[in-house]
Structure formats: C-alpha cells, structure tokens
Amino acid sequence: MMNARILEVLKESVVVKEAYLSVPANLELLQAVVDQTVSVFRNGGKALFCGNGGSAADAQHIAAELSGRFYANRPPLYAEALHVNTSFLTAVANDYGYEEAFARMVEAAGREGDILFAFSTSGNSANILRAAERGRGQGMIVVGLTGQGGGKLKEWCHYCLEVPSRDTPRIQEVHITIGHILCELVEKEMF
C-alpha cells in the first residue's frame, strides 16, 4: 500500500513537469528570464528572492546557488533571500504587519535594474504581492513563480512562470527545477 502511494506521488510530479514542458511558451519565457538575469548581473545588479514557507526555502536555496556556486568554481553573484534576517523580519512584521515584511526589505535593498524573484504557489500571498508592487515601483524587474493562473501576482510581474497545477507540493517541485535551470544557465553564460 505504501509503495503504491510512493509511485503515485512520483508519477504526479512527472505529469506536472511534462505539462510544463509541453508548452513551448514556458520554455521561451524561462529563457527570457535567464537572459534578463544575466543582464542584471552583467550590469552590476543583484537578485533578491522572497517566498513563504516551502517557497521561502526554495527562494533561499536558489539565492544560495547563485551567490555560492552551482557547478562551477567561480566568483559569487549578488543574490539574497529577503527572509534570512529574522530580527528584521520579525520587527517589521510586528511594527508594520506581515504584509510589509518583504516590501520593506525590497525598499531598502532593491535598486532600479535589480531583479526580484517572488515565489507564491497561489500567486495571492499579500506580502509577496506588496514586495512585487514595491519592487516594480522602484524599477526592479519582477519575476513571479506561481501555480496555475498566476493569481494576483501576475499583474505585478514582468515575467510570470506559471506551473500548470494547483497542488502546492507539485508546484514547488517544478519551481526548484526551474530554479536549478536558471542557476545552471546563468552560471554557464556568466562564466
């Protein structure tokens, strides 16, 4: 019985990845995001990442791959997840409300020409929406990583990478694959 569920979950993950892969526009959009990210780094900009829960872990993971290394031993790229300073995050959440937690850090760290990666499986997380709105208002390029439909986040994105699913774990599995592709191609192009 347990083995049947293991097989079922793995197949569900493959089905969502195949559905994403089957739409040529998804691949073209991902290539455009890679190109844009390379351009940001070449122009001395930085990449900021935000998400909640598992998406925060994904955001931090991809930021670490860019700022540390992916495959190559190479100079670091300026990439940071916005939730890693817990003192800042909890102070802002307490003083201004959790909806402002990422937006306030975007305001502090984001500059025109930087890129913001906003992870939200629903596309409707209030704090992610505010970060995207603030980033866009400051001249940042905003990339959303969402589930099917993109939610309200789609309105604030220059690029919205939508995974064709409403199942949070399956969406996050594709997000991390997208993130790994981004890291590999950015690293290859830069170095």
Buried (B, 14 or more C-beta within 10 A) or exposed (E): EEEEEEEEEEEBBEEBBEBBEEEEEBEEBBEEBBEBBBBBBEEEBBBBBBBBEBBBBBBBBBBBBBBEBBEEEEEEBBBBBBBBEEEBBEEBBEEEEBBBBBBBBBBEBBEEBBBBBBBBBBBBBBBBBBBBBBBBEBEBBBBBBBBBBBBBBBBBBBBBBBBBBEBBEBBBBBBBBBBBBBBBBBBEBBE
